[in-house]
Amino acid sequence: MIKLIDWKEGNYSVNDKPFPRGEIVVGGNNVAHGYYQMPEKTKEDFSTDENGIRWFKTGDIGQMDNNGNLSIIDRKKDLVKLRHGEYIALGKIEAILKTSSFCENICVFANQDQLTCVAVAVVSKPAIMKAAAELDISGEYDDLLKRKEIIKAVYEDFQKIAKIGKLTKQEIPSKIYLEKDAWTPEDGFLTDALKIKRTVLA
């Protein structure tokens, strides 16, 4: 059995329109009784209802369409609370900004002491060289990535993409850092499934 439950802190609700959204919870006799020797974590993620059915909170945020199809749209661990209490979804921000022609990969960071997020972007060399030519800037590629004019060009493109993606002010990175080398599982920055290891990059 699968159902969605409200996650108020992240502003996800089963009453959301046009589609219900919330944390995905799985239930049934095949659900474990809890984590081994982790009572507090077990209490947090596992529960038993009045019918004796065990339920497990997956930590995934899902959306159910009119046909009953369930899509994973976020992860609770990727939702970060900023200083003034707003939650931002790091994965959503990354997915939107990655559509920039400058961006080959991106990792967004934030914590509860910050007002906004920051980003490290692996940039496209052809896009950077094109921007440099348009700005009449020359130099080695490594040096171009440090030029204020280039950083500004990338940042302004990110702002344009963010506006199209309807990101809020808090969801737009206040600073960006340009990285030339692609991230790979071999260097430890990505999982074998090519997911970003945020804690490693931090």
SERO-4910 file (N, C-alpha, C, O; in steps of 0.05 Angstrom, whole numbers):
BEGIN
 pado doro    nc1    nc2    nc3   cac1   cac2   cac3    cc1    cc2    cc3    oc1    oc2    oc3
  Met    A     17    -24      0      0      0      0     17     25      0     38     26     13
  Ile    A      8     45    -15     23     70    -16      3     93    -13    -19     93    -24
  Lys    A     11    113      3     -5    137      6     12    161      9     36    159     14
  Leu    A      0    185      7     14    210     12      4    221     39    -20    219     45
  Ile    A     22    234     54     14    248     78     25    277     76     45    282     64
  Asp    A     11    295     90     20    323     90     48    325    102     55    311    120
  Trp    A     64    344     91     88    353    103     87    383    105     95    397     87
  Lys    A     77    392    127     70    421    130     95    438    128     93    460    117
  Glu    A    117    430    140    141    446    140    150    452    111    162    474    106
  Gly    A    146    434     93    154    438     66    132    448     48    136    450     23
  Asn    A    109    454     60     86    464     44     76    444     23     68    452      2
  Tyr    A     76    419     30     65    398     13     40    387     27     41    380     50
  Ser    A     18    385     12     -7    376     23    -22    358      4    -21    361    -20
  Val    A    -37    338     16    -54    321     -1    -77    336    -12    -91    326    -30
  Asn    A    -81    360     -3   -103    377    -14    -93    397    -35   -108    414    -44
  Asp    A    -67    395    -42    -56    414    -62    -70    410    -89    -79    388    -96
  Lys    A    -72    432   -104    -84    432   -131    -63    439   -151    -45    455   -145
  Pro    A    -64    427   -176    -84    409   -185    -81    380   -176    -99    364   -180
  Phe    A    -57    373   -164    -53    346   -156    -44    344   -127    -30    362   -117
  Pro    A    -53    323   -113    -44    319    -85    -14    315    -84     -2    302   -101
  Arg    A     -2    327    -63     27    324    -59     32    318    -30     17    326    -13
  Gly    A     54    305    -25     61    299      3     83    278      5     93    269    -15
  Glu    A     90    271     30    110    250     33     99    223     27     76    217     34
  Ile    A    114    207     12    105    180      5    109    161     29    131    160     40
  Val    A     88    147     36     88    128     58     79    101     47     59     99     34
  Val    A     95     81     54     87     53     45     79     37     69     90     40     91
  Gly    A     59     20     65     49      4     88     43    -25     80     40    -31     57
  Gly    A     42    -42    101     35    -70     96     51    -88    115     67    -79    130
  Asn    A     45   -114    113     58   -133    130     88   -137    123    103   -146    140
  Asn    A     95   -129     99    123   -132     91    141   -109    100    165   -109     95
  Val    A    129    -89    112    144    -66    122    158    -74    148    146    -87    166
  Ala    A    184    -68    150    199    -75    174    188    -62    199    172    -43    198
  His    A    195    -72    222    186    -61    247    203    -37    256    195    -22    273
  Gly    A    225    -33    243    242    -10    249    271    -14    242    278    -34    229
  Tyr    A    288      5    250    316      3    245    330    -12    268    321    -11    291
  Tyr    A    351    -26    261    365    -41    281    380    -23    301    397     -7    293
  Gln    A    373    -25    326    385    -10    348    385     20    344    403     34    351
  Met    A    363     30    332    360     58    327    331     66    335    315     73    318
  Pro    A    325     65    361    297     70    370    286     97    363    263    100    356
  Glu    A    303    118    365    293    145    360    286    149    330    265    160    323
  Lys    A    304    139    313    299    140    284    275    123    276    260    130    259
  Thr    A    273    100    289    250     82    284    224     96    291    204     95    276
  Lys    A    223    110    314    199    124    323    192    146    303    169    152    299
  Glu    A    212    158    291    208    180    272    197    171    245    180    184    234
  Asp    A    206    148    235    200    139    208    179    117    207    167    113    186
  Phe    A    175    102    228    156     79    228    133     84    246    135     97    267
  Ser    A    109     73    238     86     76    255     67     53    249     69     40    228
  Thr    A     48     48    268     27     28    264      0     41    268     -4     54    288
  Asp    A    -18     37    249    -44     50    252    -63     34    268    -56     13    279
  Glu    A    -88     43    271   -108     30    288   -116      3    278   -128    -13    293
  Asn    A   -110     -3    252   -116    -29    241    -92    -49    242    -94    -71    232
  Gly    A    -71    -40    255    -47    -57    258    -29    -57    234    -11    -74    232
  Ile    A    -34    -39    215    -17    -38    191      7    -21    197      5      2    207
  Arg    A     31    -31    190     56    -17    194     61      2    170     56     -6    147
  Trp    A     70     26    176     75     46    155    104     57    158    114     60    180
  Phe    A    116     63    135    143     73    134    144     99    118    135     99     95
  Lys    A    155    120    130    158    146    116    184    144     99    206    141    110
  Thr    A    181    147     73    204    142     55    223    166     54    247    163     48
  Gly    A    213    190     60    229    214     57    227    226     29    238    247     24
  Asp    A    213    212     11    209    222    -16    183    238    -17    163    231     -3
  Ile    A    183    260    -32    159    276    -35    147    268    -62    161    269    -83
  Gly    A    121    261    -62    109    252    -86     85    268    -95     74    285    -79
  Gln    A     77    264   -119     53    277   -130     36    256   -145     47    241   -161
  Met    A     10    256   -140     -8    236   -152    -25    250   -173    -40    269   -167
  Asp    A    -24    240   -198    -40    252   -219    -68    240   -219    -75    223   -203
  Asn    A    -85    250   -238   -113    241   -239   -116    212   -246   -137    200   -241
  Asn    A    -95    200   -258    -96    171   -265    -85    153   -243    -82    129   -247
  Gly    A    -77    166   -221    -65    150   -199    -36    145   -202    -25    129   -187
  Asn    A    -23    158   -222      6    154   -225     21    171   -205     16    195   -202
  Leu    A     40    159   -192     56    172   -172     83    180   -182     97    164   -194
  Ser    A     90    206   -179    116    215   -187    131    226   -163    119    240   -146
  Ile    A    157    220   -162    174    232   -141    183    259   -150    196    262   -171
  Ile    A    176    280   -135    183    307   -143    204    320   -125    214    342   -132
  Asp    A    210    308   -103    230    320    -85    238    300    -64    227    279    -61
  Arg    A    258    308    -48    267    293    -25    267    311      0    275    334     -2
  Lys    A    258    301     22    257    317     46    285    327     54    288    350     63
  Lys    A    305    310     49    332    318     57    343    340     39    362    354     46
  Asp    A    330    344     15    339    365     -3    324    391      3    329    411    -11
  Leu    A    306    391     22    292    415     30    306    428     54    308    415     75
  Val    A    314    452     50    330    466     71    315    490     81    304    506     66
  Lys    A    315    493    107    302    516    120    322    539    123    343    536    135
  Leu    A    316    562    111    334    585    113    329    601    139    311    594    155
  Arg    A    345    622    143    345    637    168    317    647    176    310    647    199
  His    A    302    657    156    276    669    162    253    649    161    230    656    163
  Gly    A    260    623    159    240    602    161    230    591    134    214    573    134
  Glu    A    238    603    112    229    593     86    244    567     79    268    564     85
  Tyr    A    229    548     67    241    523     58    247    526     28    230    536     13
  Ile    A    270    517     20    276    516     -9    285    488    -16    297    474     -1
  Ala    A    277    480    -41    283    453    -50    308    454    -68    307    464    -91
  Leu    A    330    444    -57    355    446    -72    354    432    -99    365    441   -119
  Gly    A    342    408    -99    340    392   -123    324    407   -145    331    405   -168
  Lys    A    303    420   -137    287    435   -156    303    458   -169    302    462   -193
  Ile    A    318    472   -152    334    494   -161    355    484   -181    359    496   -202
  Glu    A    368    462   -174    388    451   -192    377    443   -219    389    448   -240
  Ala    A    353    430   -218    341    421   -243    334    444   -262    337    442   -286
  Ile    A    325    466   -250    318    490   -266    343    503   -277    345    509   -301
  Leu    A    363    508   -260    387    522   -269    404    506   -288    419    517   -304
  Lys    A    401    479   -287    417    462   -305    408    465   -334    423    457   -352
  Thr    A    385    478   -339    377    483   -366    391    506   -379    388    511   -403
  Ser    A    407    521   -364    424    542   -375    444    530   -395    456    509   -390
  Ser    A    449    544   -417    469    535   -436    497    535   -424    515    522   -434
  Phe    A    501    550   -403    527    551   -390    532    527   -372    555    521   -365
  Cys    A    511    513   -364    513    494   -342    513    465   -352    496    456   -366
  Glu    A    534    450   -343    535    422   -348    527    406   -323    516    384   -325
  Asn    A    533    417   -300    524    405   -275    524    427   -254    538    447   -257
  Ile    A    509    423   -233    507    444   -212    500    432   -186    485    412   -184
  Cys    A    511    443   -165    504    435   -137    498    461   -122    513    480   -121
  Val    A    474    461   -109    465    484    -94    467    477    -64    461    455    -55
  Phe    A    477    497    -49    480    494    -20    465    515     -5    461    537    -14
  Ala    A    456    508     19    443    527     37    441    515     65    442    491     68
  Asn    A    439    532     85    434    522    112    418    543    127    412    564    117
  Gln    A    410    536    152    392    553    167    404    579    176    390    596    187
  Asp    A    430    583    172    442    608    180    443    628    156    450    651    160
  Gln    A    434    619    133    435    636    109    408    647    101    387    635    108
  Leu    A    408    669     87    384    681     76    378    671     48    355    670     40
  Thr    A    398    662     34    395    652      7    414    628      3    429    620     22
  Cys    A    414    617    -21    431    594    -27    455    603    -44    455    626    -54
  Val    A    474    586    -47    497    591    -65    500    566    -83    489    545    -77
  Ala    A    514    569   -105    516    547   -124    545    544   -135    559    564   -138
  Val    A    552    519   -139    577    513   -154    568    500   -180    554    480   -180
  Ala    A    577    511   -202    568    501   -228    592    492   -245    612    506   -248
  Val    A    590    467   -255    608    458   -276    599    470   -302    577    464   -311
  Val    A    615    487   -314    606    502   -337    615    490   -364    634    474   -365
  Ser    A    601    497   -385    607    488   -412    628    506   -424    625    530   -426
  Lys    A    651    494   -432    672    509   -443    664    524   -469    671    547   -472
  Pro    A    649    511   -487    641    526   -511    624    550   -505    627    571   -517
  Ala    A    606    547   -485    589    570   -477    606    593   -465    600    616   -470
  Ile    A    625    585   -449    643    605   -437    659    620   -458    662    644   -457
  Met    A    671    604   -476    687    616   -497    670    635   -516    680    655   -525
  Lys    A    645    627   -521    627    644   -537    622    670   -522    622    691   -534
  Ala    A    616    668   -496    611    692   -480    636    710   -480    633    734   -481
  Ala    A    659    698   -477    684    714   -477    688    729   -503    696    752   -503
  Ala    A    682    715   -525    684    728   -551    665    752   -554    672    773   -564
  Glu    A    640    747   -544    620    769   -546    627    792   -528    620    815   -534
  Leu    A    642    787   -506    650    808   -488    677    819   -496    688    837   -482
  Asp    A    689    808   -517    716    817   -527    737    813   -505    754    830   -500
  Ile    A    735    789   -493    755    781   -472    771    758   -482    760    739   -494
  Ser    A    797    758   -478    814    736   -486    830    726   -462    832    740   -442
  Gly    A    841    702   -465    857    691   -444    854    661   -442    837    650   -456
  Glu    A    869    649   -424    867    620   -420    840    614   -407    829    630   -392
  Tyr    A    830    590   -412    804    582   -402    802    585   -372    783    595   -361
  Asp    A    823    575   -358    823    576   -328    821    605   -319    807    611   -299
  Asp    A    834    623   -333    834    651   -325    807    664   -331    797    681   -316
  Leu    A    794    655   -353    768    666   -360    748    661   -338    730    677   -333
  Leu    A    749    637   -326    730    630   -306    732    647   -281    714    648   -264
  Lys    A    754    662   -278    758    679   -255    751    708   -261    749    725   -244
  Arg    A    746    714   -287    740    741   -295    712    749   -286    692    734   -289
  Lys    A    710    773   -274    684    783   -264    663    785   -286    640    780   -282
  Glu    A    672    792   -310    653    795   -333    641    768   -340    617    767   -346
  Ile    A    657    747   -339    646    720   -345    627    710   -323    606    700   -329
  Ile    A    636    714   -298    619    705   -276    592    720   -277    571    709   -272
  Lys    A    593    746   -284    569    762   -286    551    752   -308    527    750   -305
  Ala    A    563    744   -331    548    734   -354    533    708   -346    510    705   -353
  Val    A    547    691   -332    534    665   -324    513    671   -303    491    659   -305
  Tyr    A    518    689   -284    499    695   -264    474    707   -275    451    700   -267
  Glu    A    477    725   -295    453    738   -307    437    718   -323    412    719   -324
  Asp    A    451    698   -335    436    677   -349    421    660   -329    398    652   -334
  Phe    A    433    654   -306    420    638   -285    395    653   -275    374    641   -271
  Gln    A    397    679   -272    374    695   -263    352    694   -283    328    692   -276
  Lys    A    358    695   -309    338    693   -330    324    666   -329    300    664   -331
  Ile    A    340    645   -327    330    617   -325    312    614   -300    291    602   -301
  Ala    A    321    626   -278    306    624   -253    279    638   -255    259    628   -245
  Lys    A    278    660   -269    253    674   -273    234    658   -290    210    656   -284
  Ile    A    244    645   -311    228    628   -328    217    604   -312    194    596   -315
  Gly    A    234    594   -294    227    571   -277    211    579   -253    204    562   -236
  Lys    A    205    605   -250    189    616   -228    201    610   -200    186    603   -181
  Leu    A    227    612   -199    240    610   -173    236    635   -157    234    657   -168
  Thr    A    234    633   -131    231    656   -113    258    669   -109    278    658   -117
  Lys    A    258    693    -97    282    707    -92    301    690    -75    325    690    -80
  Gln    A    290    676    -55    307    660    -37    318    635    -52    339    624    -44
  Glu    A    305    627    -74    314    603    -88    336    610   -109    348    591   -120
  Ile    A    340    635   -114    361    643   -134    387    646   -119    389    662   -101
  Pro    A    408    631   -127    434    633   -114    444    662   -113    444    676   -133
  Ser    A    454    670    -89    465    697    -87    493    698    -97    503    720   -104
  Lys    A    507    675    -97    534    674   -108    537    648   -124    524    628   -118
  Ile    A    553    649   -144    559    625   -160    590    622   -162    604    642   -164
  Tyr    A    598    598   -163    627    591   -166    629    573   -191    614    553   -193
  Leu    A    647    580   -209    649    566   -234    671    545   -232    694    550   -223
  Glu    A    665    521   -240    683    498   -239    687    487   -267    667    484   -282
  Lys    A    712    481   -275    717    472   -302    715    442   -305    708    432   -326
  Asp    A    722    427   -284    724    398   -286    698    384   -280    684    391   -260
  Ala    A    690    366   -297    665    351   -293    667    333   -269    689    323   -262
  Trp    A    645    330   -255    644    312   -232    638    284   -241    621    279   -259
  Thr    A    651    264   -229    647    236   -237    646    219   -212    654    227   -190
  Pro    A    636    194   -215    636    175   -192    664    169   -183    670    164   -160
  Glu    A    683    169   -202    711    163   -196    724    183   -177    740    176   -160
  Asp    A    716    209   -180    728    228   -162    712    231   -136    720    247   -119
  Gly    A    691    216   -134    676    215   -109    654    237   -106    641    239    -86
  Phe    A    651    253   -127    631    275   -126    603    266   -135    583    279   -129
  Leu    A    601    243   -149    576    232   -158    573    203   -149    593    189   -145
  Thr    A    548    194   -145    544    166   -140    546    151   -166    548    163   -187
  Asp    A    544    124   -164    545    108   -189    521    114   -206    521    109   -231
  Ala    A    499    123   -194    475    131   -209    476    160   -218    457    171   -228
  Leu    A    500    172   -215    505    200   -224    490    221   -208    484    242   -218
  Lys    A    483    214   -184    470    233   -166    492    249   -151    513    238   -144
  Ile    A    487    274   -146    507    291   -133    511    283   -104    491    279    -90
  Lys    A    536    281    -95    541    277    -67    545    305    -54    568    315    -53
  Arg    A    524    316    -45    524    344    -36    543    348    -12    557    368    -11
  Thr    A    544    329      6    561    332     30    591    331     22    607    344     35
  Val    A    598    316      1    625    315     -8    633    341    -21    655    352    -16
  Leu    A    616    352    -38    621    377    -52    622    401    -33    636    420    -39
  Ala    A    607    399    -12    607    421      8    634    424     21    638    441     38
***
